[in-house]
Amino acid sequence: MRVPRPLITRVLLALCLLLLAPATLAGIDAKHPQLHEVFPQATRYGDIEGTPPAAAVYQGDEIIGYVFETVMVAPVPAYSGAPINLLVSIGTDGSIRDARVLEQHEPILLVGIPVQKLYDFVARYIGHRVDDQIVVGGGASGSVRIDAISSATVTSMVVNETIMNSALKVAASRKLIADATDTDANAAAVRTDYYQPADWDTLTGNGAIGHLQLKRQAITDAFKGQPESGMVDDATAPAPGHEDDVFIDLYFADVTPPTVGRNLLGADAHADLMKQLKPGDSAIAVMANGIYSFKGVGYVRGGIFDRVHVLQDGKLVLFKDTDLVPLNDTPLRGKPGFAEQAIFIVRNGGSGFDATRPWTLQLMVNRQVGPLQSIYHTFTRDYRMPAVYTTRPESSAESQSSALPANAALWQKIWYGRRIDIAVLLAGLTVLTLILLFQDWIVKYPVWLERVRTGFLIYTLVFIGWYELAQLSVVNIFTFVQSLLHGFHWETFLMDPMIFILWVFVAATLLLLGRGVYCGWLCPFGALQELVGKLAKRLRVPQFEFPRVVHERLWALKYVILLVLFGMSLQSLNTAEHYAEVEPFKTAITLHFARSWSYVLYAVLLVGVSAFNHKFYCRYVCPLGAGLAVSGRWRLFEWLRRRPECGSPCQVCANECEVKAISPDGRINFNECHYCLDCQVTRINDHKCPPVVQQRKKRERAARPLPTPIVLINPANAPETREPAPVAD
């Protein structure tokens, strides 16, 4: 019997739909199959959606839990400057069902501390509730104690904040728990117009200034039953007779209200401080005496303070070095002298901190019990701003009209909170774009161009690099490739606006002009090398160049490094990140050289070499530059102009090119060019470029006036001259 062709077509179409159905219906479990162990009763997984983004887990038609990546919900910058991304699963009962590390870039885990310790630390959160008051080191009343990773306290606190803040947000948004941060139109606000003169006793008496005093005996009691340090000068174990000595006598206050801030800091200092705060920010002054420093080692080790932090509604607020404002001697009457004092800014944009509601100051005390091992205990004091300093406005419509809507995506809130930084970056990129567009006119003014270029390199190093920590890396390329292979999410890249904007600009310039724009203008480490090179030449430091044949062979080194790292990334991104330390960016830019001596020595040597050999690292070693060169081979334009005489016979530009990207035949190797525009300046210089020199000389000869002709007269043909007639007497 002959089967009708329409029936065959329908059967084939149905088979195709059946084959495609698993891929179409696959949820987050397709990317993370280990979730089937966490929710064995699950029948299907939804897509990542909602605000904050999370994927629902279903048993039939019933939701039994949610799964999310923390970098999409609460990206907290860690020790490295980048967030630690974790996969967290919660049940509908508010319990944490699973937590595991997806991505981390912590340098402390690459030097001496096994990464397994981080995995074990994260696993301790399984079984806790999302609204538990979990404190690293414990010690707070009603809190749950979790010991930190020894010698990685900052990383431990970041993980704690990341897991608990993100889990709390997801649970509250899905109505699994009450939203503790719910605000209404009549939410309290700080009264910025209320000021009353006050002294130290008044502010400490009404609770405006909090107090935490710890005697050495209290520290000994807190560590009772724990391993002893064994150190002679162990501050946590006093010698007999010194139990009543003060370990730390600490005072703290929110200085945002004028009655507190103006009295404590002085009117001028308080006004200057308020100018540094964005809407919703708060400033907390901390002052202390004693043998224990509340700043700790975090300030010098990586920019995050590991001893003092703030907790509100289960959300931990960590302070970075950019949050620190110096606090000098203040004019408040009756205020005692303090050996250590500072102001910390609480950024409302990422923490959701509300200064008018109760919060807790946490002080972590550590005891060193071995060369690489410490134990911790956390002491706390609650704080609430006096009601007289707060008010409930009649309407917040005006403030809501200028802010983002409540259901805005997390990345939108991050961008809004960093809008000033974004504006400064966009302004710099606009200036660079104008330089590129009008380069033919700008190169006519070489002195001005040199000053602008030097200023832009300083901007790149200081603002983009050391301040914003927006140094691009070859790891970013590997991460992008991995996201394409395993599921691309725009939200992952939008979480860091500075890196995202830079990559968009770099992608555009790669397509249009090639690698050189980033490497020559926007790379902070490249800017550091070039500035060092400029200073060395001013000091007449002798320069060294490899022979041409050696130079061209060394070019290949960075491409070999790129291929090796890329191969590693396909197998293990963490392994590739480890060996990507061939880039000194993390040491020199992200961590400001505050790292173990071997990394610092490597970075300093590379910077030092640039004083003798122009941008040695960029030319021969940089895998990021190699990756950009490969991507930039398909550029659309070549705006760097040449002359027919370039290379035959003229070699001026080839000899003067500091990166040696001009071949003897006169062609520019755009894979190696750093777009410094020096060759364009030379090209129109009528005292350097031979063809232009000849044109100048011709013009000068043409403009030179002709000499007056000299007429020679032959005496034979000269007219006769008569003698004058004699005059009669």
Buried (B, 14 or more C-beta within 10 A) or exposed (E): EEEEEEEEEEEEEEEEEEEEEEEEEEBBBBBBEEBEEBBEEBEBBBEBEBBBBBBBBBEEEEBBBBBBBBBBBBBBBBBBBBBBBBBBBBBBEBBBBBBBBBBBBBBBBBEEBEBEBBEEBBEBBBEBBBBBBBBBBBBBEEBBBBBBBBBBBBBBBBBBBBBBBBBBBBBBBBEBBEEBBEEEEEBBBBBEEEBEEBEBEBBBEBBBBBEBBBBBBBBBEBBEEBEEBEEEEBBBBBEEEEBEBBBBBBBBBBBBBBBBBBBBBBEEBBEEBBEEBEEBBBBBBBBBBBEBBBBBBBBEBBBBBBBBBBBBBBBBBBBBBEBBBEBEEBEBEEBEEBEBBBBBBBBBBBBBBBBBBEBBBBBBBBBBBEEEEBBBBBBBBEBBBBEEBBBEBEEBEEBEEEBEEEEEBBBBBBBBBBEEBBEBBEEBBEBBBEBBEEBEEBBEEBEEBBEBBBEBBEBBBBBBBBBBBBBBBBBBBBBBBBBEEEEEBEBBBBBBBBBBBBBEBBBEBBBBBBBBBBBBBBBBBBBBBBBBBBEBBEEEEEEEEBEEEEBBEBBEBBBEBBEBBBEBBEEEBBEBBBBBBBBBBBBBBBBBEBBEEEBBEBBBEBBEBBBBBBBBBBBBBBBBBBBBBBBBEEBEEEBBBBBEBBBEEBBBBBEBBBBBBBBEEBEBBBBBBBBBBBBBBBBBBBEBBBBBBEEBEEEEEEEEEEEEEEEEEEEEEEEEEEEEEEEEE
